[in-house]
Amino acid sequence: MDSDHKLTRWPDDRALPSRRDMEDVLFEDGWKPFRMVDPPCTYYHTKCHDKSEVRWVIRGQLLVGLESCQIMLSIGDRLELEAGTPHWVRVLSDDGAVYLLASR
């Protein structure tokens, strides 16, 4: 993991698992996931959380801003953030985004 985040890109040659399978993976790793459905242009201002969190994209695209970089997330991409990492999130896709958001 970089100092504050870990990015996992989903391989183009593999089918995306079902949402339930993704939730099961997160539960097994100790995360508590819930499904987020955001409309186009949704923007979450910079904040820090006292728990680590993960976003795993099911549909759409998200742009996540960290102090050191901006990361584009597409279908299947998973981003883990350490507790206390300042970040913001913007939905970029025209039809909104669906993703799993989990913390531990």
C-alpha positions, 0 to 999 in steps of 0.5 A: 500500500502506498503511504495512504492508499492501495489501488487494485485495477480489475483486469480487462480480460476477466468478467466482473464478479457479481455485487454479492460476490464482491460484498462477500470478499469484503465481509471476509476481509473484515469490511462492512460494505454497503451499496452507494448509488450516486447521480451524475456530478455528485461531489463529496467534499474533502474529509478524513474518516477515523476508519479505513475505507474502500470503494469498489466500483460496480458501474460508472466512474469516480475521481478520487482526490488525495493530497498527493494525486487524483485517481480515476476509478472505473468498473471493477477498480478498488481503492483502499484508503487508510484511516485519516486520509484526506480525500474527495470524490466526484462522479464523472460518468453521465449515468451516475455511479454504483459502488460498494463503500466499506469501512473497518 
